[in-house]
Amino acid sequence: MTLQHKALTWRKSTRSGPAGHCVEIASAAAAIFVRDSKDVSGPVLEFGREGWREFIAGVRAGEFDR
């Protein structure tokens, strides 16, 4: 994780279970960052704001449901 990522305010869903099997997100001016809540010093994914909006729209539409 870079110094830039350490300065972000990370949050996870209020629907996260107590076992900690979730991801955390952080927002910046031009991007959304995602990391594994169990490995906060591990890799961080970066999404452009438009790509993030498209992803969330797909989730809400059930695009990734099994």
Backbone as XML, in Angstrom:
<?xml version="1.0"?>
<chain id="A" units="angstrom">
  <residue number="1" name="MET">
    <atom name="N" x="0.852" y="-1.169" z="0.000"/>
    <atom name="CA" x="0.000" y="0.000" z="0.000"/>
    <atom name="C" x="0.898" y="1.232" z="0.000"/>
  </residue>
  <residue number="2" name="THR">
    <atom name="N" x="0.533" y="2.185" z="-0.812"/>
    <atom name="CA" x="1.331" y="3.397" z="-0.910"/>
    <atom name="C" x="0.959" y="4.385" z="0.194"/>
  </residue>
  <residue number="3" name="LEU">
    <atom name="N" x="1.785" y="5.376" z="0.348"/>
    <atom name="CA" x="1.512" y="6.432" z="1.329"/>
    <atom name="C" x="0.182" y="7.112" z="1.023"/>
  </residue>
  <residue number="4" name="GLN">
    <atom name="N" x="-0.116" y="7.283" z="-0.270"/>
    <atom name="CA" x="-1.388" y="7.887" z="-0.680"/>
    <atom name="C" x="-2.561" y="7.076" z="-0.139"/>
  </residue>
  <residue number="5" name="HIS">
    <atom name="N" x="-2.484" y="5.758" z="-0.209"/>
    <atom name="CA" x="-3.573" y="4.899" z="0.252"/>
    <atom name="C" x="-3.729" y="4.948" z="1.771"/>
  </residue>
  <residue number="6" name="LYS">
    <atom name="N" x="-2.656" y="5.132" z="2.495"/>
    <atom name="CA" x="-2.732" y="5.210" z="3.958"/>
    <atom name="C" x="-3.463" y="6.469" z="4.408"/>
  </residue>
  <residue number="7" name="ALA">
    <atom name="N" x="-3.420" y="7.516" z="3.601"/>
    <atom name="CA" x="-4.056" y="8.785" z="3.967"/>
    <atom name="C" x="-5.560" y="8.782" z="3.696"/>
  </residue>
  <residue number="8" name="LEU">
    <atom name="N" x="-6.065" y="7.766" z="3.013"/>
    <atom name="CA" x="-7.488" y="7.703" z="2.684"/>
    <atom name="C" x="-8.318" y="7.290" z="3.893"/>
  </residue>
  <residue number="9" name="THR">
    <atom name="N" x="-9.587" y="7.647" z="3.866"/>
    <atom name="CA" x="-10.526" y="7.204" z="4.895"/>
    <atom name="C" x="-11.250" y="5.979" z="4.351"/>
  </residue>
  <residue number="10" name="TRP">
    <atom name="N" x="-10.979" y="4.822" z="4.940"/>
    <atom name="CA" x="-11.537" y="3.554" z="4.479"/>
    <atom name="C" x="-12.820" y="3.247" z="5.231"/>
  </residue>
  <residue number="11" name="ARG">
    <atom name="N" x="-13.781" y="2.627" z="4.512"/>
    <atom name="CA" x="-15.038" y="2.233" z="5.166"/>
    <atom name="C" x="-15.520" y="0.921" z="4.547"/>
  </residue>
  <residue number="12" name="LYS">
    <atom name="N" x="-16.320" y="0.204" z="5.320"/>
    <atom name="CA" x="-16.917" y="-1.021" z="4.787"/>
    <atom name="C" x="-18.422" y="-0.968" z="5.000"/>
  </residue>
  <residue number="13" name="SER">
    <atom name="N" x="-19.111" y="-1.833" z="4.321"/>
    <atom name="CA" x="-20.567" y="-1.835" z="4.357"/>
    <atom name="C" x="-21.086" y="-2.094" z="5.765"/>
  </residue>
  <residue number="14" name="THR">
    <atom name="N" x="-22.187" y="-1.465" z="6.088"/>
    <atom name="CA" x="-22.831" y="-1.745" z="7.370"/>
    <atom name="C" x="-23.434" y="-3.141" z="7.372"/>
  </residue>
  <residue number="15" name="ARG">
    <atom name="N" x="-23.535" y="-3.769" z="6.216"/>
    <atom name="CA" x="-24.046" y="-5.134" z="6.109"/>
    <atom name="C" x="-22.944" y="-6.183" z="6.265"/>
  </residue>
  <residue number="16" name="SER">
    <atom name="N" x="-21.730" y="-5.759" z="6.520"/>
    <atom name="CA" x="-20.622" y="-6.691" z="6.694"/>
    <atom name="C" x="-20.853" y="-7.561" z="7.915"/>
  </residue>
  <residue number="17" name="GLY">
    <atom name="N" x="-20.534" y="-8.820" z="7.788"/>
    <atom name="CA" x="-20.691" y="-9.744" z="8.905"/>
    <atom name="C" x="-19.559" y="-9.606" z="9.902"/>
  </residue>
  <residue number="18" name="PRO">
    <atom name="N" x="-19.726" y="-10.174" z="11.087"/>
    <atom name="CA" x="-18.698" y="-10.063" z="12.128"/>
    <atom name="C" x="-17.422" y="-10.843" z="11.807"/>
  </residue>
  <residue number="19" name="ALA">
    <atom name="N" x="-17.472" y="-11.778" z="10.855"/>
    <atom name="CA" x="-16.289" y="-12.574" z="10.514"/>
    <atom name="C" x="-15.266" y="-11.772" z="9.724"/>
  </residue>
  <residue number="20" name="GLY">
    <atom name="N" x="-15.653" y="-10.628" z="9.200"/>
    <atom name="CA" x="-14.712" y="-9.767" z="8.494"/>
    <atom name="C" x="-14.458" y="-10.146" z="7.049"/>
  </residue>
  <residue number="21" name="HIS">
    <atom name="N" x="-15.323" y="-10.932" z="6.448"/>
    <atom name="CA" x="-15.153" y="-11.319" z="5.045"/>
    <atom name="C" x="-15.748" y="-10.245" z="4.146"/>
  </residue>
  <residue number="22" name="CYS">
    <atom name="N" x="-15.031" y="-9.156" z="3.985"/>
    <atom name="CA" x="-15.582" y="-8.055" z="3.203"/>
    <atom name="C" x="-14.456" y="-7.229" z="2.605"/>
  </residue>
  <residue number="23" name="VAL">
    <atom name="N" x="-14.847" y="-6.248" z="1.843"/>
    <atom name="CA" x="-13.900" y="-5.297" z="1.291"/>
    <atom name="C" x="-14.192" y="-3.931" z="1.880"/>
  </residue>
  <residue number="24" name="GLU">
    <atom name="N" x="-13.207" y="-3.067" z="1.791"/>
    <atom name="CA" x="-13.363" y="-1.683" z="2.223"/>
    <atom name="C" x="-13.144" y="-0.803" z="1.016"/>
  </residue>
  <residue number="25" name="ILE">
    <atom name="N" x="-13.804" y="0.349" z="0.996"/>
    <atom name="CA" x="-13.589" y="1.298" z="-0.085"/>
    <atom name="C" x="-13.187" y="2.652" z="0.485"/>
  </residue>
  <residue number="26" name="ALA">
    <atom name="N" x="-12.530" y="3.418" z="-0.371"/>
    <atom name="CA" x="-12.158" y="4.791" z="-0.041"/>
    <atom name="C" x="-12.323" y="5.621" z="-1.304"/>
  </residue>
  <residue number="27" name="SER">
    <atom name="N" x="-12.730" y="6.863" z="-1.131"/>
    <atom name="CA" x="-12.957" y="7.761" z="-2.270"/>
    <atom name="C" x="-11.890" y="8.829" z="-2.318"/>
  </residue>
  <residue number="28" name="ALA">
    <atom name="N" x="-11.494" y="9.165" z="-3.532"/>
    <atom name="CA" x="-10.616" y="10.305" z="-3.776"/>
    <atom name="C" x="-11.243" y="11.100" z="-4.918"/>
  </residue>
  <residue number="29" name="ALA">
    <atom name="N" x="-10.663" y="12.209" z="-5.275"/>
    <atom name="CA" x="-11.255" y="13.083" z="-6.289"/>
    <atom name="C" x="-11.492" y="12.364" z="-7.615"/>
  </residue>
  <residue number="30" name="ALA">
    <atom name="N" x="-10.559" y="11.568" z="-8.062"/>
    <atom name="CA" x="-10.672" y="10.961" z="-9.390"/>
    <atom name="C" x="-10.867" y="9.456" z="-9.370"/>
  </residue>
  <residue number="31" name="ALA">
    <atom name="N" x="-10.889" y="8.834" z="-8.210"/>
    <atom name="CA" x="-10.928" y="7.375" z="-8.174"/>
    <atom name="C" x="-11.577" y="6.833" z="-6.918"/>
  </residue>
  <residue number="32" name="ILE">
    <atom name="N" x="-11.943" y="5.564" z="-6.996"/>
    <atom name="CA" x="-12.431" y="4.795" z="-5.860"/>
    <atom name="C" x="-11.424" y="3.661" z="-5.650"/>
  </residue>
  <residue number="33" name="PHE">
    <atom name="N" x="-11.051" y="3.415" z="-4.406"/>
    <atom name="CA" x="-10.084" y="2.381" z="-4.084"/>
    <atom name="C" x="-10.764" y="1.267" z="-3.296"/>
  </residue>
  <residue number="34" name="VAL">
    <atom name="N" x="-10.339" y="0.035" z="-3.525"/>
    <atom name="CA" x="-10.935" y="-1.129" z="-2.875"/>
    <atom name="C" x="-9.809" y="-1.998" z="-2.331"/>
  </residue>
  <residue number="35" name="ARG">
    <atom name="N" x="-9.982" y="-2.491" z="-1.088"/>
    <atom name="CA" x="-9.000" y="-3.397" z="-0.500"/>
    <atom name="C" x="-9.711" y="-4.464" z="0.323"/>
  </residue>
  <residue number="36" name="ASP">
    <atom name="N" x="-9.005" y="-5.523" z="0.615"/>
    <atom name="CA" x="-9.500" y="-6.617" z="1.453"/>
    <atom name="C" x="-9.418" y="-6.178" z="2.910"/>
  </residue>
  <residue number="37" name="SER">
    <atom name="N" x="-10.518" y="-6.243" z="3.630"/>
    <atom name="CA" x="-10.519" y="-5.778" z="5.019"/>
    <atom name="C" x="-9.659" y="-6.645" z="5.933"/>
  </residue>
  <residue number="38" name="LYS">
    <atom name="N" x="-9.354" y="-7.864" z="5.520"/>
    <atom name="CA" x="-8.509" y="-8.742" z="6.340"/>
    <atom name="C" x="-7.022" y="-8.516" z="6.069"/>
  </residue>
  <residue number="39" name="ASP">
    <atom name="N" x="-6.686" y="-7.787" z="5.006"/>
    <atom name="CA" x="-5.299" y="-7.545" z="4.626"/>
    <atom name="C" x="-5.141" y="-6.081" z="4.242"/>
  </residue>
  <residue number="40" name="VAL">
    <atom name="N" x="-5.267" y="-5.204" z="5.217"/>
    <atom name="CA" x="-5.286" y="-3.763" z="4.937"/>
    <atom name="C" x="-3.961" y="-3.234" z="4.395"/>
  </residue>
  <residue number="41" name="SER">
    <atom name="N" x="-2.887" y="-3.965" z="4.550"/>
    <atom name="CA" x="-1.613" y="-3.519" z="3.981"/>
    <atom name="C" x="-1.333" y="-4.204" z="2.650"/>
  </residue>
  <residue number="42" name="GLY">
    <atom name="N" x="-2.273" y="-4.987" z="2.170"/>
    <atom name="CA" x="-2.120" y="-5.699" z="0.906"/>
    <atom name="C" x="-2.456" y="-4.837" z="-0.291"/>
  </residue>
  <residue number="43" name="PRO">
    <atom name="N" x="-2.685" y="-5.493" z="-1.427"/>
    <atom name="CA" x="-2.950" y="-4.759" z="-2.664"/>
    <atom name="C" x="-4.234" y="-3.933" z="-2.614"/>
  </residue>
  <residue number="44" name="VAL">
    <atom name="N" x="-4.243" y="-2.870" z="-3.388"/>
    <atom name="CA" x="-5.395" y="-1.972" z="-3.485"/>
    <atom name="C" x="-5.775" y="-1.858" z="-4.956"/>
  </residue>
  <residue number="45" name="LEU">
    <atom name="N" x="-7.052" y="-2.060" z="-5.240"/>
    <atom name="CA" x="-7.564" y="-1.871" z="-6.598"/>
    <atom name="C" x="-8.029" y="-0.437" z="-6.762"/>
  </residue>
  <residue number="46" name="GLU">
    <atom name="N" x="-7.816" y="0.125" z="-7.939"/>
    <atom name="CA" x="-8.238" y="1.497" z="-8.204"/>
    <atom name="C" x="-9.193" y="1.510" z="-9.390"/>
  </residue>
  <residue number="47" name="PHE">
    <atom name="N" x="-10.330" y="2.161" z="-9.215"/>
    <atom name="CA" x="-11.334" y="2.291" z="-10.263"/>
    <atom name="C" x="-11.554" y="3.763" z="-10.559"/>
  </residue>
  <residue number="48" name="GLY">
    <atom name="N" x="-11.658" y="4.101" z="-11.825"/>
    <atom name="CA" x="-12.079" y="5.449" z="-12.199"/>
    <atom name="C" x="-13.528" y="5.629" z="-11.754"/>
  </residue>
  <residue number="49" name="ARG">
    <atom name="N" x="-13.946" y="6.855" z="-11.568"/>
    <atom name="CA" x="-15.310" y="7.100" z="-11.067"/>
    <atom name="C" x="-16.381" y="6.546" z="-12.007"/>
  </residue>
  <residue number="50" name="GLU">
    <atom name="N" x="-16.206" y="6.674" z="-13.311"/>
    <atom name="CA" x="-17.206" y="6.155" z="-14.251"/>
    <atom name="C" x="-17.246" y="4.630" z="-14.198"/>
  </residue>
  <residue number="51" name="GLY">
    <atom name="N" x="-16.093" y="3.987" z="-14.157"/>
    <atom name="CA" x="-16.055" y="2.523" z="-14.044"/>
    <atom name="C" x="-16.706" y="2.037" z="-12.761"/>
  </residue>
  <residue number="52" name="TRP">
    <atom name="N" x="-16.514" y="2.774" z="-11.680"/>
    <atom name="CA" x="-17.144" y="2.411" z="-10.406"/>
    <atom name="C" x="-18.664" y="2.548" z="-10.491"/>
  </residue>
  <residue number="53" name="ARG">
    <atom name="N" x="-19.141" y="3.631" z="-11.098"/>
    <atom name="CA" x="-20.596" y="3.812" z="-11.268"/>
    <atom name="C" x="-21.197" y="2.668" z="-12.088"/>
  </residue>
  <residue number="54" name="GLU">
    <atom name="N" x="-20.500" y="2.264" z="-13.138"/>
    <atom name="CA" x="-20.984" y="1.155" z="-13.968"/>
    <atom name="C" x="-21.003" y="-0.156" z="-13.180"/>
  </residue>
  <residue number="55" name="PHE">
    <atom name="N" x="-19.978" y="-0.390" z="-12.382"/>
    <atom name="CA" x="-19.928" y="-1.591" z="-11.554"/>
    <atom name="C" x="-21.096" y="-1.622" z="-10.566"/>
  </residue>
  <residue number="56" name="ILE">
    <atom name="N" x="-21.322" y="-0.526" z="-9.856"/>
    <atom name="CA" x="-22.409" y="-0.463" z="-8.877"/>
    <atom name="C" x="-23.763" y="-0.636" z="-9.568"/>
  </residue>
  <residue number="57" name="ALA">
    <atom name="N" x="-23.941" y="-0.046" z="-10.741"/>
    <atom name="CA" x="-25.187" y="-0.222" z="-11.487"/>
    <atom name="C" x="-25.387" y="-1.692" z="-11.835"/>
  </residue>
  <residue number="58" name="GLY">
    <atom name="N" x="-24.320" y="-2.395" z="-12.223"/>
    <atom name="CA" x="-24.408" y="-3.820" z="-12.520"/>
    <atom name="C" x="-24.765" y="-4.642" z="-11.297"/>
  </residue>
  <residue number="59" name="VAL">
    <atom name="N" x="-24.201" y="-4.298" z="-10.158"/>
    <atom name="CA" x="-24.534" y="-4.995" z="-8.905"/>
    <atom name="C" x="-26.013" y="-4.820" z="-8.597"/>
  </residue>
  <residue number="60" name="ARG">
    <atom name="N" x="-26.474" y="-3.590" z="-8.664"/>
    <atom name="CA" x="-27.880" y="-3.308" z="-8.356"/>
    <atom name="C" x="-28.838" y="-3.978" z="-9.337"/>
  </residue>
  <residue number="61" name="ALA">
    <atom name="N" x="-28.392" y="-4.156" z="-10.575"/>
    <atom name="CA" x="-29.234" y="-4.788" z="-11.601"/>
    <atom name="C" x="-29.171" y="-6.319" z="-11.543"/>
  </residue>
  <residue number="62" name="GLY">
    <atom name="N" x="-28.341" y="-6.869" z="-10.633"/>
    <atom name="CA" x="-28.236" y="-8.315" z="-10.514"/>
    <atom name="C" x="-27.334" y="-8.956" z="-11.548"/>
  </residue>
  <residue number="63" name="GLU">
    <atom name="N" x="-26.523" y="-8.151" z="-12.208"/>
    <atom name="CA" x="-25.651" y="-8.647" z="-13.262"/>
    <atom name="C" x="-24.664" y="-9.712" z="-12.789"/>
  </residue>
  <residue number="64" name="PHE">
    <atom name="N" x="-24.299" y="-9.676" z="-11.532"/>
    <atom name="CA" x="-23.295" y="-10.610" z="-11.014"/>
    <atom name="C" x="-23.884" y="-11.694" z="-10.130"/>
  </residue>
  <residue number="65" name="ASP">
    <atom name="N" x="-25.210" y="-11.745" z="-10.039"/>
    <atom name="CA" x="-25.877" y="-12.777" z="-9.229"/>
    <atom name="C" x="-25.617" y="-14.150" z="-9.850"/>
  </residue>
  <residue number="66" name="ARG">
    <atom name="N" x="-25.534" y="-15.122" z="-8.996"/>
    <atom name="CA" x="-25.344" y="-16.504" z="-9.489"/>
    <atom name="C" x="-26.649" y="-17.122" z="-9.810"/>
  </residue>
</chain>
